[in-house]
Amino acid sequence: MNPYELKDTEKIISPALIYYENIIRSNILKTIEIAGTADRLWPHVKSHKSADMLKIQMEYGISKFKTATVAEAEMAAEAGASHVILAYPLVGPNQERLVRLAMAYPDTCFYAVEDDREQLKKLADLCLEMNYEMKVLIDVNMGMNRTGVSIDDMEKLYRYGNSLEGILVDGLHCYDGNHNNKDIHQRMEDVKETDDKIKEVIGNLQTDGIPCEIIVAGGTPSFPCHAALTDWYLSPGTAFITDAGYYQNLPDLPFVPGAAVMTRVISHPAPGVFTTDLGYKGIAADPVGQRGFIVGMEYAVPVIHSEEHWAFKVEDESQVPSVGSCLYVIPTHICPTSALYPEILTAEEGQLKEAWPVTARNRRIHY
């Protein structure tokens, strides 16, 4: 039986993003088990951008969240998050946006993330001007080379930030999306190598009486490694929903895909070929390679993927699904897929339950 198949689909407009609540709840419990306690988790919300999803996580004792946009940070604060990190270097008007947001939600503890000396000074001066002290985490380049100060230069930047009035440098943001080796033993070695370097710098700071209290590390592939090697906070994101990318490439992780896109067959344009209405405006176009897999038809080979069409080919023409039939595709990358939809339909035991707005789909809500 297809666990993703829905009953009574006649009125569902396709393509439609479906979250399967029982699978997601099971993934939440597995994540907490790896972390040891819900309080140690600081999950990213970018995978879903949904206040309803965030509230389900809060049912299990998760109260701290990581965000990529001011809108996501506002969503988390409005939902009652105790702590919120905006895990994206703040430049331009986003500095003032976050300060104003933090001032509007005094019951939530906000953290900015910076990796640049000039931007730290600008944020500090802004906070002095606005009479607000912003907590800051120094963003560390763990080898991904996307953002972050190098580990070699991290201590110098941390000490500089600690000297500034207007901000309180209180720890480190250590995302390591590059630590995703399929071999868990090699992944553990890679994580340990960088974690040991971070621990050395923390020791230097603490020896001089400089606090470095909050260390937030890892993504879905690496957080089990950090869990075993440190007592730091852990920040998986995709784990709670899980997509085909992680499910196929990281077999040691216990998580099951909890989202699918329901699509309909719209045409039989050639022998052995069927076309669905799931163009790349309905499913993430990254990473390189196949963008999703049809449940029960994983052997179907994509042949054309355009804005509103996705055609597949099968060797046995008798396996071509009929025009109008519903198929369920597990996205290779769920995070940008979720952002393509204004709402998420939730399901349990084959029945639709409710619709969740993708609350922070846009980059601005109020602030």
Phi, psi and omega per residue, in radians:
M1 nan 2.424 3.107
N2 -1.370 1.937 -3.095
P3 -1.203 -0.183 -3.117
Y4 -1.729 -0.117 -3.075
E5 -1.252 2.391 -3.127
L6 -1.846 2.637 3.026
K7 -1.618 2.755 3.029
D8 0.918 1.077 -3.084
T9 -1.616 0.008 -2.984
E10 -0.952 -0.599 -3.047
K11 -1.782 0.085 3.119
I12 -1.463 2.123 3.105
I13 -1.349 2.246 3.137
S14 -1.844 2.673 -0.054
P15 -1.272 2.623 -3.114
A16 -2.339 2.387 3.105
L17 -1.541 2.187 -3.096
I18 -2.063 2.282 2.955
Y19 -1.869 2.376 -3.100
Y20 -1.806 1.839 -2.908
E21 -1.115 -0.672 -3.115
N22 -1.137 -0.656 3.100
I23 -1.179 -0.748 -3.121
I24 -1.105 -0.741 3.110
R25 -1.096 -0.678 3.088
S26 -1.113 -0.715 3.107
N27 -1.124 -0.643 3.094
I28 -1.064 -0.806 3.141
L29 -1.095 -0.689 3.111
K30 -1.146 -0.659 3.129
T31 -1.143 -0.765 3.112
I32 -1.096 -0.683 3.131
E33 -1.069 -0.747 3.117
I34 -1.139 -0.722 -3.115
A35 -1.251 -0.462 -3.105
G36 1.664 -0.501 3.119
T37 -2.798 2.565 3.124
A38 -1.126 -0.516 -3.086
D39 -1.182 -0.340 -3.138
R40 -1.431 -0.224 -3.079
L41 -1.512 2.434 3.091
W42 -2.364 1.162 -2.946
P43 -1.249 2.665 3.092
H44 -1.453 2.468 -3.125
V45 -1.714 -0.065 -3.042
K46 -1.118 -0.371 -3.114
S47 -1.167 -0.439 -3.064
H48 -2.262 -0.549 -3.141
K49 0.960 0.508 -3.013
S50 -2.074 2.202 3.071
A51 -1.132 -0.569 -3.137
D52 -1.176 -0.704 3.088
M53 -1.127 -0.720 3.123
L54 -1.068 -0.703 -3.129
K55 -1.168 -0.588 3.066
I56 -1.139 -0.738 3.087
Q57 -1.063 -0.646 3.139
M58 -1.165 -0.476 3.072
E59 -1.029 -0.475 -3.086
Y60 -1.694 0.185 3.068
G61 1.644 0.073 3.081
I62 -1.436 2.149 -3.070
S63 -2.203 -0.177 -3.110
K64 -1.906 2.434 -3.056
F65 -2.433 2.647 3.110
K66 -1.955 2.500 -3.054
T67 -2.362 2.851 3.132
A68 -1.958 -0.264 -3.103
T69 -2.352 2.820 3.067
V70 -1.097 -0.623 3.121
A71 -1.098 -0.744 3.104
E72 -1.123 -0.686 3.112
A73 -1.106 -0.714 3.098
E74 -1.116 -0.752 3.113
M75 -1.011 -0.777 -3.117
A76 -1.156 -0.741 3.124
A77 -1.126 -0.757 3.142
E78 -1.085 -0.559 3.133
A79 -1.372 -0.151 3.082
G80 1.785 0.333 3.115
A81 -1.063 2.457 3.124
S82 -1.378 -0.630 -3.122
H83 -2.397 2.450 -3.136
V84 -2.397 2.207 2.997
I85 -1.803 2.287 2.927
L86 -1.648 1.656 -2.956
A87 -1.503 1.058 -3.124
Y88 -2.686 2.216 -3.093
P89 -0.953 2.239 -3.073
L90 -1.523 2.134 3.049
V91 -2.362 2.814 3.064
G92 1.030 -2.535 -3.062
P93 -1.165 -0.245 -3.136
N94 -1.143 -0.433 3.078
Q95 -1.105 -0.886 -3.135
E96 -1.186 -0.624 3.113
R97 -1.014 -0.790 -3.113
L98 -1.199 -0.685 3.124
V99 -1.091 -0.783 3.125
R100 -1.110 -0.679 3.102
L101 -1.103 -0.796 -3.133
A102 -1.086 -0.668 3.123
M103 -1.191 -0.507 -3.126
A104 -1.373 -0.353 -3.127
Y105 -2.184 1.289 -3.059
P106 -1.164 -0.310 3.139
D107 -1.424 -0.149 3.094
T108 -1.874 2.321 3.107
C109 -1.565 2.033 -3.080
F110 -1.760 2.588 3.045
Y111 -2.256 2.254 2.945
A112 -1.549 2.825 3.093
V113 -2.214 2.258 3.120
E114 -2.417 2.693 3.090
D115 -2.384 0.245 -3.015
D116 -2.338 2.335 -3.085
R117 -1.029 -0.808 -3.095
E118 -1.129 -0.716 -3.122
Q119 -1.234 -0.570 3.030
L120 -1.062 -0.768 -3.136
K121 -1.146 -0.728 3.125
K122 -1.095 -0.737 3.125
L123 -1.137 -0.743 3.129
A124 -1.076 -0.787 3.137
D125 -1.111 -0.705 3.112
L126 -1.086 -0.759 -3.131
C127 -1.133 -0.672 3.059
L128 -1.072 -0.751 3.141
E129 -1.107 -0.638 -3.083
M130 -1.647 0.044 3.106
N131 1.006 0.857 3.120
Y132 -2.494 2.337 3.086
E133 -1.704 2.010 -3.125
M134 -1.659 2.285 3.018
K135 -1.335 2.503 -3.045
V136 -2.324 2.442 2.938
L137 -1.921 2.344 3.054
I138 -1.351 2.217 3.138
D139 -1.433 2.191 -3.041
V140 -1.912 2.305 3.043
N141 -1.380 1.852 -3.100
M142 -1.550 0.178 3.122
G143 2.047 -0.039 -3.136
M144 -1.406 -0.438 3.121
N145 1.069 0.684 3.071
R146 -1.868 -0.960 2.981
T147 -2.475 3.024 3.037
G148 1.874 2.575 3.035
V149 -1.386 2.571 -3.135
S150 -1.114 2.669 3.112
I151 -1.032 -0.610 3.134
D152 -1.122 -0.581 -3.089
D153 -1.753 -0.042 -3.027
M154 -1.079 -0.779 -3.079
E155 -1.101 -0.726 3.140
K156 -1.094 -0.768 -3.141
L157 -1.176 -0.668 3.133
Y158 -1.081 -0.800 -3.136
R159 -1.120 -0.650 3.096
Y160 -1.119 -0.851 3.125
G161 -1.042 -0.629 3.136
N162 -1.153 -0.371 -3.118
S163 -1.488 -0.185 -3.030
L164 -1.525 2.419 2.998
E165 -1.466 2.561 3.114
G166 1.846 -0.417 3.086
I167 -2.265 2.762 3.063
L168 -2.163 1.790 3.094
V169 -1.294 2.058 -2.894
D170 -2.187 0.095 -3.134
G171 2.832 -2.807 -3.003
L172 -2.289 2.507 2.993
H173 -1.906 2.037 -2.958
C174 -2.164 1.202 3.117
Y175 -1.433 2.312 -3.083
D176 -2.302 1.172 3.111
G177 -1.106 -0.259 3.098
N178 -1.330 -0.288 3.133
H179 -1.538 1.342 -3.048
N180 -2.359 0.487 -3.133
N181 -1.030 2.380 -3.118
K182 -1.088 -0.499 3.101
D183 -1.434 1.940 -3.068
I184 -1.060 -0.566 -3.137
H185 -1.192 -0.728 3.079
Q186 -1.183 -0.680 3.107
R187 -1.060 -0.744 3.130
M188 -1.096 -0.726 3.120
E189 -1.111 -0.740 -3.136
D190 -1.102 -0.770 -3.136
V191 -1.131 -0.764 -3.128
K192 -1.050 -0.688 -3.123
E193 -1.031 -0.824 -3.136
T194 -1.319 -0.657 3.134
D195 -1.062 -0.683 3.128
D196 -1.090 -0.655 3.110
K197 -1.167 -0.704 3.119
I198 -1.124 -0.746 -3.131
K199 -1.061 -0.640 3.127
E200 -1.102 -0.758 3.135
V201 -1.171 -0.745 3.104
I202 -1.000 -0.737 3.108
G203 -1.062 -0.717 3.109
N204 -1.072 -0.767 -3.136
L205 -1.122 -0.819 -3.080
Q206 -1.171 -0.561 3.082
T207 -1.045 -0.592 3.128
D208 -1.599 0.195 3.095
G209 1.328 0.307 3.129
I210 -1.650 2.059 -3.078
P211 -1.213 2.458 3.026
C212 -2.494 1.365 -2.893
E213 -1.550 -0.621 -2.985
I214 -1.873 1.961 3.058
I215 -2.057 2.050 -3.125
V216 -2.025 2.075 -2.950
A217 -2.330 2.648 2.906
G218 1.561 2.775 2.921
G219 -2.148 -2.868 -3.089
T220 -1.017 -0.807 -3.115
P221 -1.154 -0.618 -2.968
S222 -1.774 -0.239 -3.027
F223 -1.108 -0.549 3.050
P224 -1.107 -0.535 3.107
C225 -1.210 -0.852 3.093
H226 -1.052 -0.626 3.131
A227 -1.045 -0.682 -3.108
A228 -1.391 -0.489 -2.985
L229 -1.727 -0.314 -3.007
T230 -2.447 3.114 2.962
D231 -1.963 0.369 -3.090
W232 -1.285 2.893 2.979
Y233 -1.242 2.675 -3.041
L234 -2.137 2.436 -3.014
S235 -2.271 1.060 2.987
P236 -1.182 2.744 3.074
G237 -2.236 -1.048 -3.068
T238 -1.178 -0.439 -3.047
A239 -0.879 -0.659 -3.033
F240 -1.198 -0.529 3.131
I241 -1.819 -0.867 3.120
T242 1.206 2.391 3.137
D243 -2.165 3.119 -3.091
A244 -1.158 -0.531 -3.123
G245 -1.047 -0.958 -3.141
Y246 -1.234 -0.651 -3.093
Y247 -1.072 -0.668 -3.113
Q248 -1.473 -0.627 -2.992
N249 -1.604 -0.320 -3.094
L250 -2.207 1.290 -3.018
P251 -1.159 -0.265 3.113
D252 -1.302 -0.370 -3.138
L253 -1.326 2.426 -3.026
P254 -1.529 0.097 -2.977
F255 -1.450 2.593 -3.101
V256 -2.003 2.426 3.101
P257 -0.959 2.202 -3.098
G258 -1.959 0.250 3.128
A259 -2.471 2.584 3.061
A260 -2.587 2.773 3.020
V261 -1.879 2.115 3.060
M262 -1.415 2.233 -3.127
T263 -2.304 2.795 3.115
R264 -2.063 2.556 3.023
V265 -1.305 2.238 -3.079
I266 -1.988 -0.234 -3.063
S267 -2.851 2.699 2.962
H268 -2.089 1.415 -2.966
P269 -1.338 -0.313 -3.098
A270 -2.760 2.848 3.132
P271 -0.986 2.227 3.123
G272 1.330 0.045 -3.090
V273 -1.954 2.376 3.009
F274 -2.330 2.515 -3.095
T275 -1.994 2.363 3.092
T276 -1.872 2.982 3.117
D277 -1.617 0.333 -3.114
L278 -1.721 1.300 3.047
G279 -1.282 3.133 -3.108
Y280 -1.336 0.073 2.915
K281 -1.469 -0.047 -3.135
G282 -2.122 -0.030 3.108
I283 -2.649 2.533 -3.052
A284 -0.998 2.382 -3.132
A285 -1.579 0.181 3.053
D286 -2.193 2.845 -0.092
P287 -1.376 -3.024 3.092
V288 -1.062 2.431 -3.118
G289 1.974 -2.882 -3.072
Q290 -1.194 2.356 -2.982
R291 -1.585 -0.100 3.110
G292 3.101 2.901 -3.069
F293 -2.298 2.299 -3.139
I294 -1.310 2.172 -3.138
V295 -1.108 2.193 -3.128
G296 1.481 -0.168 3.099
M297 -2.327 0.727 -3.099
E298 -1.052 -0.312 3.128
Y299 -1.374 -0.220 3.139
A300 -1.166 2.294 -3.040
V301 -1.801 2.180 3.080
P302 -1.115 2.415 3.102
V303 -2.112 -0.601 3.087
I304 -2.477 2.278 3.039
H305 -2.307 2.014 3.140
S306 -2.248 -2.959 -2.988
E307 -0.961 -0.794 -3.034
E308 -2.125 0.091 -3.079
H309 -2.316 2.546 2.979
W310 -2.456 1.942 -3.096
A311 -1.766 2.471 3.126
F312 -2.220 2.754 3.102
K313 -2.236 2.450 3.032
V314 -2.182 2.611 -3.111
E315 -1.222 -0.696 -3.107
D316 -1.628 1.906 -3.071
E317 -1.095 -0.372 3.127
S318 -1.231 -0.244 -3.141
Q319 -1.603 0.007 3.107
V320 -1.187 2.124 3.141
P321 -1.215 2.635 -3.071
S322 -1.217 2.650 3.057
V323 -1.072 2.324 -3.114
G324 1.665 -0.204 -3.123
S325 -1.318 2.672 -3.121
C326 -1.667 2.365 3.055
L327 -2.168 2.791 -3.083
Y328 -2.203 2.090 -3.031
V329 -1.931 2.193 3.022
I330 -1.498 2.023 -3.128
P331 -1.119 2.529 3.007
T332 -1.172 -0.605 -3.124
H333 -2.319 1.902 -3.042
I334 -1.374 -0.536 -2.999
C335 -1.031 -0.996 3.108
P336 -1.235 -0.385 3.071
T337 -1.128 -0.782 3.141
S338 -1.027 -0.641 -3.091
A339 -1.250 -0.177 -3.141
L340 -1.454 -0.161 -3.019
Y341 -2.049 2.455 3.079
P342 -1.298 -0.370 3.132
E343 -2.583 2.710 3.076
I344 -1.934 2.218 3.036
L345 -1.550 2.288 3.136
T346 -1.794 2.582 -3.087
A347 -2.427 2.680 3.059
E348 -2.634 2.212 -3.139
E349 0.934 0.736 3.041
G350 1.427 -0.027 -3.106
Q351 -1.975 2.397 3.029
L352 -1.194 2.466 -3.139
K353 -1.868 -1.034 -3.079
E354 -2.788 3.056 3.096
A355 -1.976 2.260 3.069
W356 -1.791 2.201 3.001
P357 -1.123 2.473 3.000
V358 -1.442 1.467 -2.866
T359 -0.951 -0.795 -3.042
A360 -1.845 0.561 3.107
R361 -1.075 -0.716 3.069
N362 -1.453 2.784 -3.069
R363 -1.453 -0.082 3.100
R364 -2.467 2.322 3.010
I365 -1.846 -1.236 3.048
H366 -2.134 -0.584 -3.010
Y367 -1.810 nan nan
